[in-house]
């Protein structure tokens, strides 16, 4: 097999058939004779007589045999590599390192990815011991630029994907740091090499933690990065400021000295740079400072009196942002006037970065931002230059989250009239920002505009904005949503509310806006979302408007089914699916708001939904985009009409089963949730359908390839089914209890946050399942008795887990389950109830002021039963 020719055909073949045939040959070779295949690839990538593009493809093809974005596939590939003979692996390693010396930067970039893929497997196993030594050698000043860049790229790729807690990688930190510093220092003549080194440093910062703890090494790292901010090259300067931001987020505790000596002045200078990339990254530094200080403040509040001395040291706050008010805040405000010239240009700009940073400053330092910002607003809001006016509104809207509410209310009262006046400004960007600012006011300081006097003015401005450019109308829809959620959160139970009188104007306007053929600036979607909120929180006197909306959107949904056959291209298809999703979301809220009254039209609704499901399956098979939205709407029907939903089960069950089987689709998770909703609605009437459903769910759990986040949802669903059908769950009890017993003993695969989150979700779902099963068998305690010991073993693990012990819902379910078990078995489980941890835990939950009244009441009830 001439692998080079096949690779060339796959990459550079003149016709599609040649390329497809060559690709198929490569795939077959990889499966049928893996060792020979990777050997041929290794020879090709090292052969300088072969075309550069082919060598690059050989490197990437070999890398793809060693790593994958799919975790399961990646694990299998790593195991396959580990299982190869050492001689074969060493040949590939040596050839890869030799090819890193290539004079062609394109080859070097591809080989760097390959070397990193091998290192990702080898270094955690303490193999390939000479790798970092060779890379350090390749970064020395006398090496060619291409070689130094390839070496530093390799370092960056290794650190980007590796686990920073792995001792095999961390043990290489000294070499990694040495290579980076050699490439980044000012004595390096190549700007490209310095830039590559700084980017590698950003990826390596978590690995060199121990180096950073040592003052001498830390000083040198900071010196190298700060010197890079003074480069004449804008890319290098921008990357250096990005590195400073990453350093601040990881090593805030060590930054006080450097802030005082250099970083205040360096970053302010960077923010004022005429180069947008540099300015944005310098602004990002101060955004990071604020984020870190906000996070530390929140964590200190969370710990409260339980904050230990060690934690207090880790959460020290130097108030860098407060100290920077005098220099940084005026700079940020000035940069707000650096907007993009074109109103249609949504690319990230200096002004956007400054606005985002100003919001974080306000959250961090509170009232300190108010007066300087107010002075800026007063000076610019009446300017003849649109940039000044827009910046003034942006500044005002940006500081609404952080300062005292009472202080903000008085400011808004003074500023609201001139702000609203700009809703009719000649400049689009000004109007767009006014609508955004009103949305911020409605979201964060609703008291300032909730009175009838101001509400009339705000609604009038919203109505004007809804008739304007799509960018303005989108923000006005968001403002309206915030107003409704803040003012009318409980109005569905009321006869009327403060917003009732505006429905007559708003509903027709939004219906018209939602009927647009295109969705420019998400204006159509936003109109549907605003209608959804109007529906969901409609008081009784606005129900005629809800009925009108329902009639209109049902008509639209039926029309989209006929439109599906007229779709000409992918753009039309995406537009139609987006429209159908919007309609279904609105219709779901109509059903939820109508509640029991939906039974009068449920037959018609289900007929349309089933027709739409059929259409989707015929046209898209298992890849339907809106199937999930249809299931959510059907869930709303089931929850509204309860046992009456049973008449639809025979015809709907095949669609539901098909979705449950298709675990690769996100619809599967929605389908499992729908099973739980239907169970709660049908209660014992679900029993005839349980065999099919339980078999599918059980098969899914036994499939090692299903998405991990699907498992907790299925486990929790078992509890919903059991609590609904009661004793009829008996045929499935033993199997389910074995599943729960295994799940409750799962441990994290590694030290990653993702692993701990997964275990938390699994165990929370086990708790939900136990609660449901105990509720279902409350009148048949003997069926559960053999499993009581296992349940208590699980419950005993909850107080010991700080994440569980501090979660209201988990603690509420736990004490409730303890109370249920005590009520069911009494003296029969007295030794289990007498365990010291039980009474101590229940008392802790009962007295915890941060828990809800319901959780604390449940704990009090359980405590009485235990006694």
C-alpha positions in Angstrom: 0.0 0.0 0.0 1.5 3.3 -1.1 0.2 5.3 2.0 1.6 8.6 0.7 -0.3 8.3 -2.5 -3.5 7.2 -0.7 -3.2 10.2 1.6 -2.6 12.5 -1.3 -5.7 11.2 -3.1 -7.8 11.6 0.1 -6.6 15.2 0.5 -5.9 16.4 -3.0 -7.9 14.1 -5.3 -9.4 15.9 -8.2 -12.8 14.3 -8.0 -15.1 13.3 -5.1 -15.0 9.5 -5.9 -11.2 9.5 -5.7 -11.2 11.2 -2.4 -14.0 9.0 -1.0 -12.2 5.8 -2.2 -8.9 6.9 -0.6 -10.6 7.8 2.7 -12.3 4.4 2.7 -8.9 2.7 2.1 -7.4 4.5 5.1 -10.3 3.6 7.4 -10.1 -0.1 6.3 -6.3 -0.2 6.8 -6.7 1.3 10.3 -9.1 -1.5 11.3 -7.6 -4.5 9.5 -3.9 -3.9 10.4 -3.5 -1.1 12.9 0.3 -1.7 13.6 1.2 -1.6 9.9 -1.1 1.4 9.3 0.5 3.6 12.0 3.9 2.4 10.9 3.3 3.6 7.3 1.9 6.9 8.6 5.1 7.4 10.7 7.3 6.8 7.7 5.3 9.2 5.6 5.3 12.1 8.1 9.1 11.7 8.5 9.8 11.6 4.8 10.9 15.0 3.6 10.6 14.0 0.0 6.8 13.7 0.4 4.5 16.7 -0.2 4.1 18.9 2.8 0.3 18.6 2.8 0.6 14.8 2.7 3.0 14.8 5.7 0.6 17.0 7.6 -2.3 14.7 6.8 -0.2 11.7 7.9 0.5 13.4 11.3 -3.2 14.3 11.8 -4.3 10.8 10.8 -1.9 9.2 13.3 -3.0 11.7 16.0 -6.7 10.8 15.3 -5.8 7.1 16.0 -4.6 8.1 19.5 -7.2 10.6 20.7 -10.8 11.6 20.3 -13.4 14.0 21.6 -15.6 11.1 22.5 -14.4 10.0 26.0 -15.2 6.3 25.5 -13.4 6.3 22.1 -10.5 8.2 23.6 -10.1 5.6 26.4 -10.2 2.7 24.0 -7.6 4.4 21.8 -5.3 5.0 24.8 -5.6 1.4 25.9 -4.8 0.3 22.3 -1.6 2.4 22.4 -0.6 1.2 25.8 -1.0 -2.4 24.6 1.4 -1.9 21.6 4.9 -3.4 21.8 7.4 -0.9 23.4 9.6 -1.0 20.3 6.8 0.1 18.0 5.8 3.0 20.4 9.4 4.1 20.7 9.9 4.2 16.9 6.8 6.5 16.6 8.0 8.7 19.5 11.5 9.0 18.0 10.2 9.7 14.6 7.8 12.4 15.9 10.5 14.1 17.8 12.8 14.1 14.8 10.1 15.6 12.6 9.6 18.4 15.2 12.9 19.7 13.8 11.3 20.3 10.4 12.0 23.6 8.8 8.4 23.8 7.5 6.2 25.4 10.2 3.0 23.7 8.8 4.5 20.3 9.4 5.7 21.4 12.8 2.2 22.5 13.8 0.8 19.1 12.8 3.5 17.1 14.5 3.1 19.2 17.7 -0.5 17.9 17.9 0.6 14.3 17.4 3.3 14.6 20.0 0.8 16.1 22.5 -1.6 13.2 21.8 1.1 10.6 22.6 2.2 12.6 25.7 -1.4 12.7 26.9 -1.2 9.0 27.3 2.5 8.5 28.2 3.3 11.3 30.7 0.6 10.3 33.3 2.1 6.8 33.2 5.6 8.3 33.7 6.7 7.2 30.2 8.5 9.0 27.4 10.9 10.4 30.0 13.1 12.3 27.5 10.2 14.2 25.9 10.4 17.5 27.9 14.2 17.4 27.9 14.2 17.3 24.0 11.6 20.1 23.9 13.6 22.3 26.2 16.6 21.7 24.0 14.6 22.7 21.0 13.7 26.1 22.5 17.3 27.2 23.0 18.2 30.5 21.3 20.5 28.9 18.7 17.6 26.7 17.2 15.8 27.7 14.0 12.5 29.7 14.5 10.4 26.9 13.1 11.9 24.4 15.6 11.3 26.7 18.6 7.8 27.4 17.5 7.0 23.7 17.1 8.4 22.9 20.5 6.4 25.6 22.2 3.3 24.6 20.4 3.8 21.1 21.6 4.0 22.4 25.2 0.8 24.4 24.7 -1.1 21.4 23.3 0.1 19.1 26.1 -1.0 21.5 28.8 -4.3 22.4 27.1 -5.7 18.9 27.2 -3.9 17.3 30.2 -5.2 17.0 33.8 -3.3 19.6 35.9 -3.7 17.4 39.0 -1.9 14.4 37.4 1.4 13.9 39.1 3.0 12.5 35.9 2.4 15.8 34.1 3.1 18.0 37.1 6.5 16.3 37.6 7.5 17.8 34.2 6.6 21.4 35.3 10.2 22.6 35.7 11.1 21.6 32.1 7.8 23.0 30.8 8.5 26.3 32.5 12.1 26.4 31.3 11.1 25.9 27.7 8.4 28.6 27.9 10.7 31.2 29.5 13.4 30.5 27.0 11.0 31.3 24.2 9.2 34.2 25.9 12.1 36.4 27.2 13.1 39.7 25.5 16.4 38.2 24.3 14.5 36.0 21.9 14.7 37.8 18.5 11.6 36.2 16.9 8.3 37.8 17.8 6.5 34.7 16.5 8.4 32.5 19.0 7.7 34.9 21.9 4.0 34.9 21.0 3.9 31.1 20.8 5.7 30.9 24.2 3.2 33.3 25.9 0.3 31.3 24.6 1.9 28.1 25.9 2.4 29.8 29.2 -1.4 30.5 29.5 -2.1 26.8 29.0 0.6 25.7 31.4 -0.2 28.0 34.4 -2.1 25.4 36.3 0.8 22.9 35.9 3.4 25.2 37.2 1.6 26.0 40.5 4.5 24.9 42.6 6.9 27.0 40.6 4.6 30.0 41.0 4.6 29.5 44.8 8.3 30.2 44.9 9.0 33.9 44.9 12.1 33.9 42.7 10.5 31.9 40.0 7.2 33.9 40.3 9.1 37.1 40.0 10.8 36.0 36.8 7.5 34.7 35.2 5.9 38.0 36.0 8.9 39.9 34.6 8.8 38.0 31.3 5.0 38.6 30.9 5.1 42.3 31.9 8.0 42.8 29.4 5.9 41.2 26.7 3.2 43.8 27.3 5.7 46.5 26.2 6.4 44.8 22.8 5.8 46.8 19.6 3.9 43.8 18.3 0.2 44.1 19.0 -0.5 40.3 19.0 2.2 39.7 21.5 1.0 42.6 23.7 -2.6 41.3 23.6 -1.5 37.8 24.5 0.6 39.1 27.4 -2.4 40.9 28.8 -4.4 37.7 28.4 -1.7 35.9 30.3 -1.9 38.4 33.1 -5.7 37.9 33.3 -5.2 34.1 33.6 -2.5 34.6 36.3 -4.8 36.9 38.2 -7.6 34.3 38.2 -5.3 31.5 39.3 -2.9 33.3 41.7 -4.8 36.3 43.1 -3.3 35.7 46.5 0.2 36.5 45.2 -0.7 39.6 43.2 -0.6 42.4 45.7 3.0 43.3 45.3 2.9 43.2 41.4 -0.3 45.3 41.4 1.3 48.0 43.4 4.6 48.0 41.5 3.5 47.5 37.9 0.1 46.1 37.0 -2.1 49.2 37.7 -0.1 51.4 35.4 0.6 48.7 32.8 -3.0 47.7 32.4 -4.4 51.3 32.3 -1.8 52.0 29.6 -2.9 48.9 27.7 -6.6 49.8 28.0 -5.8 53.1 26.3 -3.9 51.4 23.4 -5.2 52.4 19.9 -5.0 48.7 19.0 -8.4 47.1 19.8 -7.0 43.7 20.5 -4.6 45.1 23.1 -7.2 47.3 24.6 -9.8 44.5 24.9 -7.3 42.1 26.6 -6.2 44.8 29.1 -9.9 45.4 29.9 -10.2 41.7 30.3 -7.6 41.8 33.0 -9.8 44.1 35.1 -12.9 42.0 34.4 -11.0 39.1 35.8 -10.0 41.1 38.9 -13.6 41.9 39.6 -14.8 38.4 38.9 -12.3 37.0 41.3 -13.1 39.5 44.1 -16.9 39.0 43.6 -16.4 35.2 43.8 -14.3 35.4 46.9 -16.8 37.7 48.6 -19.7 35.4 47.7 -17.8 32.3 49.0 -17.0 34.1 52.3 -20.7 34.9 52.7 -21.6 31.3 52.0 -19.2 30.0 54.6 -20.3 32.6 57.2 -19.3 31.7 60.7 -18.0 28.3 59.5 -15.1 30.0 57.7 -11.9 28.4 58.9 -8.6 30.2 59.2 -7.1 28.3 56.2 -10.1 29.2 54.1 -10.0 32.8 55.2 -6.4 33.0 53.9 -7.3 31.4 50.6 -10.2 33.9 50.3 -8.3 37.1 51.1 -9.6 40.1 49.2 -7.2 42.9 48.5 -9.9 45.2 47.0 -7.8 45.9 43.9 -10.9 47.2 42.1 -11.7 49.8 44.8 -8.1 51.0 44.7 -8.4 51.3 40.9 -11.5 53.5 40.8 -9.6 56.7 40.3 -7.6 55.5 37.3 -9.5 52.6 35.8 -13.1 53.7 36.0 -12.6 57.0 34.0 -10.7 55.0 31.4 -13.6 52.5 31.1 -16.2 55.2 30.8 -14.2 56.9 28.0 -13.8 53.6 26.2 -17.6 53.3 26.0 -17.4 55.8 23.2 -15.3 53.5 21.0 -18.4 51.7 19.5 -18.4 50.0 16.1 -19.3 52.5 13.4 -21.8 50.1 11.7 -24.9 49.5 13.8 -25.3 46.1 12.2 -21.7 45.1 13.3 -22.1 42.9 16.4 -18.4 41.9 16.6 -16.8 42.3 20.0 -15.5 45.9 20.4 -13.6 47.9 22.9 -16.9 49.6 23.9 -18.5 46.2 24.5 -15.6 45.0 26.6 -15.6 48.2 28.6 -19.4 47.9 29.3 -19.0 44.3 30.4 -16.1 45.3 32.7 -18.1 48.3 34.1 -20.9 45.9 35.1 -18.5 43.7 37.0 -17.0 46.8 38.7 -20.5 47.8 39.9 -21.1 44.3 41.3 -17.7 44.4 43.0 -17.4 47.9 44.5 -21.1 48.9 44.7 -21.7 52.5 45.5 -18.2 53.6 44.7 -19.1 53.6 40.9 -22.2 55.7 41.2 -21.0 59.3 41.4 -18.2 59.0 38.8 -20.6 57.3 36.4 -23.4 59.7 37.1 -21.1 62.6 36.3 -20.2 60.9 33.0 -23.9 60.3 32.2 -24.9 64.0 32.9 -22.0 65.2 30.7 -22.8 63.1 27.7 -26.5 62.2 27.6 -27.4 65.5 25.9 -24.4 65.5 23.5 -24.8 66.1 19.8 -22.5 63.2 19.1 -24.4 59.9 19.1 -21.4 58.0 20.5 -21.5 60.1 23.7 -25.3 59.7 24.1 -25.1 55.9 23.6 -22.1 55.6 26.0 -24.0 57.6 28.6 -27.0 55.2 28.4 -24.6 52.2 28.4 -22.8 53.5 31.5 -26.1 54.1 33.4 -27.4 50.6 32.5 -24.2 48.9 33.4 -24.1 50.1 37.1 -27.6 48.9 38.1 -26.4 45.7 39.7 -24.3 46.3 42.8 -25.0 49.7 44.4 -27.7 50.1 47.0 -31.2 49.7 45.7 -32.5 52.9 47.4 -29.7 54.9 45.9 -30.4 53.6 42.4 -34.2 54.3 42.7 -33.6 58.0 43.2 -31.1 58.1 40.3 -33.5 56.3 38.0 -36.3 58.6 39.0 -34.2 61.6 37.9 -32.8 60.0 34.7 -35.8 58.1 33.4 -37.4 60.9 31.5 -34.3 61.9 29.5 -33.5 58.1 28.9 -37.0 57.4 27.6 -36.8 60.5 25.3 -33.9 58.8 23.5 -36.1 55.9 22.4 -36.9 58.1 19.4 -33.3 59.1 18.8 -32.1 59.3 15.2 -29.3 56.8 15.8 -30.1 53.1 15.9 -27.4 52.2 18.4 -28.7 54.8 20.9 -32.2 53.4 20.6 -31.0 49.8 21.0 -29.1 50.7 24.1 -32.0 52.6 25.6 -34.2 49.5 25.2 -31.4 47.4 26.8 -31.1 49.9 29.7 -34.9 49.8 30.3 -34.6 46.0 30.5 -31.9 46.2 33.1 -34.0 48.6 35.2 -37.0 46.3 35.0 -34.9 43.3 35.9 -32.8 44.8 38.7 -34.6 47.9 40.2 -38.3 47.3 39.4 -39.4 49.4 42.4 -38.2 52.5 40.5 -40.7 52.0 37.6 -43.5 50.0 39.2 -45.7 53.0 40.0 -48.5 53.8 37.6 -46.8 57.2 36.7 -43.6 55.6 35.5 -45.2 52.4 34.2 -47.2 54.3 31.6 -44.1 56.0 30.3 -42.1 52.8 30.1 -44.9 50.9 28.3 -45.3 53.7 25.9 -41.5 53.6 25.1 -41.7 49.8 24.7 -44.6 50.1 22.3 -42.6 52.6 20.2 -39.6 50.3 20.3 -41.5 47.3 19.2 -42.4 49.1 16.0 -38.7 50.0 15.4 -35.7 48.2 14.0 -35.5 44.5 14.9 -32.5 45.1 17.2 -34.6 47.6 19.2 -37.7 45.5 19.3 -35.7 42.5 20.5 -34.5 44.5 23.5 -38.0 45.9 24.1 -39.4 42.3 24.2 -36.7 41.5 26.8 -37.7 44.6 28.8 -41.4 43.6 28.7 -40.5 40.0 29.9 -38.6 41.4 32.8 -41.5 43.8 33.7 -44.1 41.0 33.6 -42.0 38.6 35.7 -41.2 41.2 38.3 -44.6 42.9 38.6 -47.0 40.0 37.7 -45.3 37.0 39.1 -48.5 35.9 41.0 -51.1 37.5 38.8 -52.5 34.3 37.3 -54.4 33.8 40.5 -55.8 37.3 40.5 -58.8 38.9 38.8 -56.6 41.7 37.5 -53.1 43.2 37.8 -51.1 46.4 37.1 -50.3 45.3 33.6 -53.9 44.2 32.6 -54.8 47.4 30.8 -51.8 47.1 28.5 -52.7 43.7 27.1 -55.1 45.3 24.6 -52.1 47.2 23.0 -49.3 44.7 23.5 -50.9 41.5 22.4 -51.8 42.6 18.8 -48.5 44.3 18.4 -46.5 41.2 19.5 -48.7 38.9 17.3 -47.9 41.1 14.3 -44.2 41.2 15.2 -44.1 37.4 15.6 -45.7 36.9 12.1 -42.5 38.2 10.3 -41.2 35.8 7.7 -37.6 36.3 8.8 -36.0 36.4 12.3 -33.6 39.3 12.0 -31.8 40.0 15.3 -34.0 37.3 16.9 -36.9 39.8 16.8 -39.5 37.1 15.9 -38.3 34.7 18.6 -38.3 37.5 21.1 -41.9 38.4 20.2 -42.9 34.8 20.8 -41.1 34.7 24.1 -42.8 37.9 25.2 -46.2 36.5 24.2 -45.4 33.4 26.2 -44.7 35.4 29.4 -47.9 37.5 28.8 -49.8 34.2 28.6 -48.2 32.5 31.6 -48.9 35.4 34.0 -52.2 36.6 32.5 -54.8 37.5 35.2 -58.3 36.3 34.7 -59.5 39.5 33.1 -56.9 38.9 30.3 -57.9 35.4 29.4 -59.8 36.5 26.3 -56.4 37.7 24.9 -54.9 34.3 25.8 -57.7 32.6 23.9 -57.0 34.8 20.9 -53.3 34.0 21.0 -54.1 30.3 21.2 -56.4 30.4 18.2 -53.8 32.3 16.2 -50.8 30.1 17.0 -52.7 26.9 16.5 -53.6 28.1 13.0 -49.9 29.0 12.4 -48.7 25.6 13.6 -51.1 23.7 11.3 -49.9 25.9 8.4 -46.2 25.1 9.1 -47.0 21.4 8.6 -48.0 22.1 5.0 -45.0 24.5 4.6 -42.6 21.6 5.4 -43.2 20.1 2.0 -42.2 23.4 0.3 -38.8 23.8 1.9 -36.3 24.5 -0.8 -32.9 24.7 1.0 -31.2 24.3 4.4 -31.8 28.0 5.2 -35.6 27.6 4.7 -35.5 24.4 6.8 -33.7 26.1 9.7 -36.1 29.1 9.6 -39.1 26.8 9.6 -37.8 24.7 12.5 -37.1 27.8 14.5 -40.6 29.1 13.8 -42.2 25.8 14.8 -40.1 25.7 18.0 -41.3 29.3 18.9 -44.9 28.4 18.2 -44.7 25.2 20.3 -43.1 27.0 23.2 -45.9 29.6 23.2 -48.6 27.0 22.8 -47.1 25.1 25.8 -47.5 28.1 28.0 -51.1 28.6 26.7 -51.8 25.0 27.8 -50.2 25.6 31.2 -52.1 28.8 31.8 -55.4 27.2 30.7 -54.9 24.3 33.1 -58.0 22.1 33.3 -59.8 24.2 30.7 -57.5 22.8 28.0 -59.5 19.5 28.2 -62.1 21.1 25.9 -59.6 21.3 23.0 -57.1 18.5 24.0 -58.3 16.2 21.3 -57.6 18.9 18.6 -54.2 19.6 20.2 -53.1 16.0 20.4 -54.3 15.4 16.8 -52.0 18.3 15.6 -49.1 17.2 17.8 -49.3 13.6 16.5 -49.6 14.8 12.9 -46.5 16.9 13.5 -44.6 14.0 15.1 -45.5 11.8 12.1 -44.3 14.5 9.7 -41.1 14.9 11.6 -40.3 11.2 11.6 -41.0 10.9 7.9 -38.9 13.8 6.9 -36.1 13.7 9.5 -36.2 10.3 11.1 -34.4 10.4 14.5 -32.8 13.8 13.8 -35.9 15.9 14.3 -35.0 19.3 15.8 -38.5 20.1 17.2 -39.5 16.7 18.5 -38.4 17.7 22.0 -40.6 20.8 21.8 -43.6 18.7 20.8 -43.0 16.4 23.8 -42.8 19.3 26.2 -46.2 20.6 24.8 -47.7 17.1 25.3 -46.3 17.0 28.8 -48.2 20.2 29.5 -51.4 18.6 28.3 -50.8 15.5 30.4 -50.2 17.6 33.5 -53.3 19.7 32.8 -55.9 16.9 32.2 -54.5 14.2 34.5 -56.1 10.8 34.0 -58.0 11.9 30.9 -54.7 11.7 29.1 -55.1 7.9 29.2 -57.2 8.0 26.0 -54.2 9.2 24.0 -51.7 6.6 25.3 -52.4 3.8 22.8 -51.7 6.1 19.8 -48.9 8.1 21.5 -47.0 5.3 23.1 -45.1 4.2 19.9 -43.8 7.8 19.5 -42.8 7.9 23.1 -41.1 4.4 22.9 -39.2 5.4 19.8 -37.8 8.5 21.6 -36.9 6.5 24.7 -34.9 4.0 22.6 -33.0 6.7 20.7 -30.5 7.5 23.5 -28.2 9.5 21.2 -30.9 12.2 20.8 -31.4 14.9 23.4 -35.1 14.2 23.0 -34.5 11.0 25.0 -34.0 13.0 28.2 -37.2 14.9 27.5 -39.0 11.6 26.8 -37.9 10.2 30.2 -39.2 13.4 31.9 -42.4 13.0 30.0 -42.8 9.4 31.3 -42.5 10.9 34.8 -45.2 13.6 34.0 -47.5 11.0 32.5 -47.0 8.7 35.5 -48.1 11.5 37.9 -51.1 12.2 35.7 -52.3 8.7 35.1 -51.4 7.2 38.5 -52.5 3.5 38.4 -53.7 3.8 34.8 -50.1 3.8 33.7 -49.7 0.1 34.7 -50.8 -1.4 31.4 -47.9 0.5 29.6 -45.2 -0.1 32.2 -43.8 -3.3 30.8 -42.8 -1.7 27.6 -41.5 1.5 29.3 -39.6 -0.3 32.1 -37.9 -2.7 29.6 -36.7 0.2 27.5 -35.5 2.2 30.5 -33.7 -0.9 32.0 -32.0 -1.6 28.6 -30.9 2.0 28.4 -29.2 1.7 31.9 -27.4 -1.5 30.9 -26.0 0.1 27.8 -22.5 1.5 28.6 -22.6 3.9 25.7 -25.6 6.0 26.7 -24.9 9.6 27.6 -23.9 9.8 31.3 -26.4 12.6 32.1 -29.2 10.3 31.0 -28.6 7.8 33.8 -29.7 10.0 36.7 -32.9 11.0 34.9 -33.9 7.4 34.3 -33.1 6.4 37.9 -35.2 9.3 39.2 -38.0 8.3 36.8 -38.3 4.9 38.5 -39.4 6.7 41.7 -42.1 8.6 39.8 -43.5 5.4 38.3 -43.4 3.6 41.6 -45.1 6.4 43.5 -47.8 6.5 40.8 -48.7 2.9 40.4 -48.0 1.7 44.0 -48.2 -2.1 44.5 -48.4 -2.6 40.8 -44.7 -1.7 40.7 -43.9 -5.1 42.5 -42.8 -7.0 39.3 -40.0 -4.4 38.8 -39.0 -3.8 42.4 -36.2 -6.3 42.9 -34.4 -5.3 39.7 -34.8 -1.6 40.4 -33.5 -2.0 44.0 -30.4 -3.7 42.7 -29.8 -0.9 40.3 -30.2 1.7 43.1 -27.9 -0.3 45.4 -25.2 -0.2 42.8 -25.7 3.4 41.9 -25.5 4.6 45.5 -22.0 3.2 45.8 -20.6 4.9 42.7 -17.4 6.9 43.2 -15.9 9.6 41.0 -13.7 8.4 38.2 -11.2 11.1 38.8 -10.7 14.4 40.6 -12.5 16.5 38.0 -15.5 18.8 38.8 -17.4 16.9 36.1 -16.9 13.6 37.9 -18.1 14.9 41.2 -21.1 16.7 39.6 -22.1 13.4 37.9 -21.9 11.4 41.2 -23.9 14.1 43.0 -26.6 13.9 40.3 -26.7 10.1 40.4 -27.0 10.0 44.2 -29.6 12.7 44.2 -31.6 10.6 41.7 -31.2 7.5 43.9 -32.7 9.5 46.8 -35.6 10.6 44.5 -36.1 7.0 43.5 -36.2 5.7 47.1 -38.6 8.5 48.1 -41.0 7.5 45.3 -40.7 3.7 46.0 -41.4 4.2 49.7 -44.4 6.4 48.9 -45.7 3.8 46.4 -45.4 0.9 48.9 -46.5 2.8 52.0 -49.4 0.4 52.4 -47.3 -2.7 51.7 -44.2 -2.3 53.9 -43.2 -5.9 53.8 -42.3 -5.7 50.1 -39.7 -3.1 51.0 -38.5 -4.4 54.3 -35.6 -6.6 52.8 -34.1 -3.4 51.4 -34.4 -1.1 54.4 -30.8 -1.8 55.6 -29.5 -0.8 52.2 -31.6 2.4 52.2 -30.2 3.4 55.6 -26.7 2.8 54.4 -27.3 5.3 51.6 -28.9 7.8 53.9 -26.0 7.7 56.3 -23.7 8.9 53.5 -25.6 12.2 53.0 -24.7 14.1 56.2 -21.0 13.2 55.5 -21.1 14.9 52.1 -20.8 18.6 52.4 -22.6 19.2 49.0 -25.6 17.1 50.1 -25.7 18.3 53.7 -26.0 21.9 52.5 -28.6 21.4 49.8 -32.2 22.2 50.8 -33.9 19.8 48.5 -31.7 16.9 49.3 -32.0 17.4 53.1 -35.7 17.9 52.8 -36.1 14.6 50.9 -33.7 12.8 53.3 -35.5 13.8 56.5 -38.9 13.1 54.8 -37.7 9.6 53.9 -36.5 8.9 57.4 -39.9 10.0 58.7 -41.7 7.8 56.2 -39.6 4.8 57.2 -40.1 5.4 60.9 -43.9 5.7 60.2 -44.0 2.5 58.2 -41.9 0.2 60.4 -41.8 1.8 63.9 -40.1 -0.5 66.4 -39.2 -3.0 63.7 -36.3 -0.7 62.7 -35.6 0.9 66.1 -31.8 0.0 66.0 -31.5 1.8 62.7 -33.4 4.8 63.9 -31.3 4.9 67.1 -28.1 5.6 65.2 -26.5 8.8 66.5 -26.2 10.5 63.1 -30.0 10.3 62.5 -31.2 12.5 65.3 -28.2 14.8 65.0 -28.8 15.3 61.3 -32.6 15.8 61.7 -32.0 18.4 64.4 -29.4 20.1 62.1 -31.9 20.4 59.3 -34.7 21.6 61.6 -32.5 24.4 63.0 -30.8 25.5 59.7 -32.1 29.0 59.0 -31.0 28.8 55.3 -33.4 25.9 54.6 -37.0 26.5 53.5 -39.9 26.4 56.0 -41.2 23.2 54.3 -37.9 21.4 54.8 -37.6 22.5 58.4 -41.2 21.5 59.1 -40.5 18.1 57.6 -37.5 17.7 59.8 -39.7 18.5 62.9 -42.2 15.9 61.8 -39.6 13.3 61.3 -38.0 14.1 64.7 -41.3 13.3 66.5 -41.6 10.0 64.7 -38.1 9.0 65.5 -38.7 9.7 69.2 
